[in-house]
Amino acid sequence: MIDNWKENIKEKATPKTIVITVIIVVILIVLLVIAIIYYNNIEMREWVDKNIFRKEVSQDNVSMIEIKGSENPNIYAFNRYIGILNKNQFTIYGSSGNEEKKLEVEVSNPIFDSANRFLVMAEKKGKKLYLLTDKEITWEAEIEGNISQVHVNKNGYVAVVITDTSHKTVIAMYSPEGKLKFKTYLASTRTADVTISNDNKHLAIAEVDTSGTIIQSNIKIISIDKASTEASDSLEQTYQGETDKLITNIKYQDKNKLICMYTDSIHVIENNEDNLLIDNKNKKMIFQSIELTNHVMGIEEKSSGLFTADSVVNIIDTENKSTKEYTVNAVTKDIYICSNIIALNLGTEIEFINTDGWLVKRYLAKQEITNIVVSENIAGIIYRDRIEIINL
């Protein structure tokens, strides 16, 4: 039997198959060498990104949306679209700049939030609230009081922060169908941020008490199921921040990790423990954010010469705590974050990078860039008379 097997191998090992095998092995080796060089050689990577992967674009060769000079619209990027709100009309554009939908809304001074296919829009310090799914209005509501913040999770659950009622703050929670599930009340503290877990089971509230001589930041975790049935024990946990530390943002990530951003640090609450993730004391941090999918990031400015500085972007995976680093040879003027995309405004250039620390797109302009909008799939560079579209 073994002799027959050896004989079959000899028969199959013709000169043609040997040549094909050698060619495949050589190609694989060449591809491996190129990948190693691309990963380790910055100049090689820059050349490949620009000339082969076509990651560099300029304002001369992108799609655009025209804006009339007399208009002063509100612009927002979500999912695969760019929306323009002007005179109570929300116009939705696709990736090629084509108009795809017009919606009539009773909003003129909007606040937005988006996740997955959902966009929540509300009148700031007003009463109207809308949830959009893709390009359609799923539901709308009239709020008692004035809306100050909105949040939507990836499944379409909405939390609304309401002020100017008999309580200091009211937080209302809505289902994806627009049903009011419950309201919770804060008597004396200010709400810094709210977030809903990805499994729809918890609402987290970051509150700040400034009534005393020192600032006290707290995070409250509410059971959505219990609060929906008006159970008196819906408050599950309260985490007290360090004295005089100001909390600014909170965000639920996968596996119920609650990321908490303070002015000088980032913490993670996981398995009922509050642990320090990033300590920015004694660092020249110019930006930090927790608005990424299962990652957090910070940008540190480091001197590279007598009058020059680099921006070092550190991206931390909150699951395994690994860090990816990305360096640009300029000072970052602003950042824009969504999902797994980080946009760095360098003045006349925008670098879009992902949470793996790789360049996604580089946009080159002929003038100073002052504002952009970004989602996980599309970005809009906003000028006075137009929006230039970058597909990510």
C-alpha positions in Angstrom: 0.0 0.0 0.0 2.9 2.3 0.9 4.6 1.5 -2.4 1.4 2.4 -4.3 1.2 5.7 -2.5 4.8 6.6 -3.3 4.2 5.6 -6.9 1.1 7.9 -7.1 3.2 10.8 -5.7 5.9 10.3 -8.3 3.2 10.2 -11.0 1.7 13.5 -9.8 5.0 15.2 -9.4 5.3 16.2 -13.0 7.6 19.0 -14.1 4.5 21.2 -14.6 3.2 20.7 -11.1 6.7 21.3 -9.6 7.0 24.6 -11.5 3.5 25.7 -10.4 4.3 24.8 -6.8 7.6 26.7 -6.9 5.9 29.8 -8.4 3.2 29.7 -5.7 5.8 29.4 -2.9 7.9 32.2 -4.4 4.8 34.5 -4.6 3.8 33.7 -1.0 7.4 34.5 0.1 7.4 37.8 -1.8 4.0 38.8 -0.4 5.2 38.0 3.1 8.4 40.1 2.6 6.3 43.0 1.2 4.0 42.8 4.2 6.9 42.9 6.6 8.5 45.8 4.9 5.1 47.6 4.7 4.6 47.1 8.4 8.1 48.2 9.5 9.2 50.8 6.9 7.3 54.1 7.2 8.5 55.5 3.9 7.5 52.3 2.0 4.1 52.3 3.7 3.5 56.0 2.7 4.4 55.2 -0.9 2.1 52.1 -1.0 -0.8 53.9 0.7 -0.6 56.8 -1.8 0.2 55.0 -5.1 -1.3 51.5 -4.7 -4.0 51.7 -2.1 -5.0 55.2 -3.2 -5.6 56.3 0.4 -4.7 59.9 -0.4 -7.4 62.2 -1.9 -7.6 65.9 -2.5 -10.5 68.3 -2.8 -10.2 68.3 -6.6 -11.4 64.7 -7.0 -14.1 64.1 -4.4 -17.9 64.2 -4.6 -19.6 67.2 -3.0 -22.9 68.7 -1.8 -23.5 72.4 -2.6 -24.6 74.7 0.2 -26.3 78.0 -0.8 -24.5 81.0 0.5 -27.4 82.4 2.4 -28.0 79.2 4.4 -26.5 78.3 7.7 -27.4 74.6 8.0 -26.8 72.0 10.7 -24.8 69.1 9.3 -24.5 65.6 10.7 -23.0 62.3 9.4 -24.6 59.0 10.4 -24.4 55.4 9.1 -23.8 55.8 5.3 -25.3 59.3 5.0 -24.8 63.0 5.5 -27.9 64.9 6.8 -28.4 68.6 6.4 -31.0 70.3 8.6 -32.2 73.7 7.3 -35.5 75.5 8.0 -37.2 72.4 9.5 -36.2 70.2 6.6 -33.8 67.3 7.1 -32.2 66.4 3.7 -30.3 63.1 3.5 -27.5 62.6 1.0 -25.7 59.5 -0.1 -22.0 58.8 -0.5 -21.9 60.3 -4.0 -23.6 63.5 -3.0 -27.0 62.6 -4.4 -30.1 63.6 -2.5 -31.9 60.5 -1.2 -34.6 61.7 1.2 -36.3 64.8 2.6 -38.0 64.8 6.0 -40.1 67.5 7.6 -39.1 68.0 11.3 -40.0 70.5 14.0 -36.4 71.2 14.8 -34.3 74.2 14.1 -31.5 74.1 16.7 -30.7 70.3 16.9 -28.7 68.0 19.0 -27.9 64.6 17.5 -26.7 61.1 18.5 -26.3 58.0 16.4 -25.5 54.3 16.6 -25.7 51.6 14.0 -28.7 52.4 11.8 -30.3 54.8 14.3 -30.2 58.6 14.6 -31.9 60.5 17.4 -32.5 64.2 16.8 -34.0 66.7 19.2 -34.6 70.4 19.6 -31.9 71.7 22.0 -33.7 73.4 25.0 -36.9 72.4 23.2 -39.5 69.7 23.3 -39.5 67.8 20.0 -37.7 64.4 19.7 -37.3 62.1 16.7 -35.8 58.7 16.1 -34.7 57.8 12.5 -33.9 54.3 11.3 -31.8 54.6 8.2 -33.7 57.3 6.2 -37.1 57.1 7.8 -38.7 58.6 10.9 -39.6 55.7 13.2 -41.3 57.8 15.9 -41.5 61.3 17.3 -42.4 62.6 20.8 -43.2 65.8 22.6 -41.3 66.2 25.9 -42.4 68.0 29.0 -39.6 70.3 30.0 -36.5 71.2 27.9 -34.2 68.7 26.2 -30.5 69.1 27.0 -29.0 65.7 25.9 -30.0 62.7 23.9 -28.4 59.2 23.5 -29.3 56.2 21.4 -27.7 52.7 21.6 -27.0 50.3 18.7 -30.5 48.7 19.2 -32.5 51.9 19.0 -33.2 52.5 22.7 -33.2 56.2 23.5 -32.4 58.2 26.7 -33.3 61.9 26.9 -32.0 64.3 29.6 -34.6 66.9 30.5 -34.2 70.1 32.5 -36.3 73.0 33.7 -38.9 70.9 35.5 -39.8 70.6 39.2 -36.7 68.4 39.5 -33.1 69.4 38.8 -32.9 66.7 36.0 -35.3 64.1 34.6 -34.0 61.2 32.4 -36.6 59.6 30.2 -36.1 56.2 28.5 -37.8 55.1 25.3 -38.0 51.7 23.5 -37.1 51.4 19.8 -40.8 51.7 19.0 -41.1 55.0 20.9 -42.8 53.7 24.0 -41.9 55.6 27.2 -40.4 52.9 29.5 -39.7 55.0 32.5 -38.5 58.3 34.0 -35.9 58.7 36.6 -35.3 61.9 38.6 -32.2 63.7 40.0 -33.1 66.1 42.8 -29.9 68.2 43.2 -27.2 67.0 40.8 -26.3 67.8 37.2 -26.2 65.1 34.5 -22.9 65.0 32.7 -23.7 62.1 30.4 -26.0 59.0 30.0 -25.4 55.7 28.2 -27.4 52.5 27.5 -25.8 49.1 27.6 -25.6 47.1 24.3 -27.8 44.4 25.9 -30.5 47.0 26.7 -30.4 46.0 30.4 -28.7 49.0 32.1 -28.9 52.8 32.0 -25.8 54.5 33.4 -25.9 58.1 34.5 -22.9 60.3 35.2 -23.8 63.0 37.6 -21.9 65.9 39.1 -22.6 67.6 42.4 -21.2 71.1 42.7 -23.3 72.2 45.6 -20.5 71.9 48.1 -17.0 73.4 48.2 -15.6 70.5 46.1 -16.7 68.7 43.0 -18.2 65.2 43.5 -18.7 62.9 40.4 -20.8 59.8 40.7 -22.0 57.1 38.3 -25.4 55.4 38.9 -26.4 52.1 37.2 -30.1 51.6 36.8 -31.8 48.3 35.8 -34.0 49.1 32.8 -36.3 46.1 33.5 -36.8 47.0 37.1 -37.3 50.7 36.4 -39.9 49.8 33.7 -42.0 48.0 36.2 -41.6 50.9 38.7 -39.6 48.7 41.1 -38.2 50.6 44.0 -34.8 48.8 43.8 -34.0 49.7 40.2 -30.8 51.4 41.3 -28.3 48.6 41.2 -24.9 50.3 41.8 -23.4 53.7 42.6 -19.8 54.4 42.0 -18.2 57.5 43.6 -15.4 59.2 41.8 -12.4 60.6 43.5 -12.9 63.9 45.2 -12.5 66.9 43.0 -12.4 64.8 39.8 -14.8 66.0 37.1 -16.4 63.3 35.0 -17.2 64.4 31.4 -18.4 61.3 29.4 -19.5 57.7 29.9 -20.0 54.9 27.3 -21.0 51.3 27.5 -19.0 48.9 25.4 -19.4 45.2 24.8 -19.6 42.8 27.7 -21.1 45.5 29.9 -17.8 47.4 30.2 -18.6 51.0 31.3 -15.9 53.4 30.3 -15.8 56.6 32.3 -13.8 59.7 31.2 -12.6 62.3 33.6 -10.7 65.4 32.7 -7.4 63.8 33.6 -8.0 60.0 33.3 -10.1 57.2 31.9 -11.6 54.4 34.0 -13.4 51.2 33.3 -16.1 49.7 35.4 -16.2 46.0 34.9 -17.4 43.1 37.1 -18.5 45.6 39.7 -14.9 47.1 40.0 -13.8 50.6 39.1 -10.3 50.4 37.6 -7.9 53.1 36.2 -7.3 52.5 32.5 -5.4 55.7 31.5 -3.8 58.2 33.8 -3.0 61.5 32.0 -1.4 63.3 34.9 2.0 64.7 34.1 1.4 64.2 30.3 0.8 66.9 27.7 -2.5 65.3 26.5 -4.3 67.4 23.9 -7.2 65.1 23.3 -8.8 62.0 24.7 -12.0 60.1 23.8 -14.0 57.0 24.7 -16.4 57.2 21.7 -14.9 54.3 19.9 -16.1 50.7 19.6 -14.4 48.7 22.4 -11.4 51.1 22.4 -10.3 54.4 24.0 -7.8 56.8 22.7 -5.6 59.8 23.8 -3.3 62.1 21.9 -0.1 63.3 23.5 1.9 66.2 22.1 5.7 65.4 22.1 8.4 67.8 21.0 10.3 66.8 17.9 12.5 69.8 17.5 13.1 73.4 18.7 9.8 74.7 17.1 8.1 71.4 16.1 6.0 68.8 17.8 4.4 65.4 16.9 1.0 64.1 17.8 1.3 60.6 19.3 -2.1 58.7 19.2 -2.4 55.9 21.6 -5.4 53.5 21.0 -6.1 51.1 23.8 -8.2 47.9 23.3 -10.4 47.8 26.4 -10.8 44.0 26.1 -7.2 42.9 26.2 -5.6 46.3 27.2 -3.2 46.2 24.2 -2.1 49.5 22.8 -1.6 50.6 19.2 0.4 53.8 18.4 0.1 56.1 15.5 2.3 59.2 15.0 1.8 62.3 12.9 4.5 64.9 12.4 2.2 67.8 13.2 0.1 69.2 16.1 -3.5 68.0 16.0 -5.9 70.9 16.0 -9.1 68.8 16.6 -10.4 65.3 16.5 -13.7 63.7 15.3 -14.6 60.2 16.5 -17.1 57.6 15.4 -17.2 53.8 15.9 -13.7 52.6 14.8 -12.7 55.8 13.0 -10.5 58.6 14.4 -10.2 61.8 12.2 -7.2 64.0 13.0 -7.5 67.6 11.8 -4.0 68.8 11.1 -4.9 72.2 9.5 -5.0 71.7 5.8 -5.0 67.9 6.1 -7.2 65.3 7.7 -5.9 61.8 8.5 -8.5 59.2 9.1 -7.2 56.2 11.0 -8.8 53.1 12.5 -8.6 51.5 15.9 -5.9 49.1 14.6 -3.6 52.2 14.2 -3.7 52.1 10.3 -4.3 55.0 7.9 -7.7 54.7 6.2 -7.7 57.9 4.2 -5.8 61.1 4.0 -7.5 64.2 2.7 -5.5 67.2 1.4 -7.1 70.7 1.2 -6.0 74.0 -0.2 -7.3 76.0 2.7 -7.7 75.6 6.5 -10.2 73.0 7.5 -12.4 74.2 10.4 -15.1 71.6 10.7 -16.0 68.1 9.6 -18.6 65.4 10.3 -17.8 61.7 10.4 -19.5 58.4 10.8 -18.0 54.9 10.5 -18.5 54.9 6.7 -18.5 58.5 5.5 -17.1 61.9 6.3 -18.0 65.4 5.2 -15.5 68.3 5.0 -17.5 71.4 5.6 -16.8 74.7 3.8 -18.9 77.8 3.5 -20.5 76.8 0.2 -20.1 73.0 0.0 -19.5 69.7 1.8 -16.8 67.5 0.3 -17.5 63.8 0.8 -14.9 61.2 1.8 -15.9 57.5 1.7 -14.1 55.6 4.4 
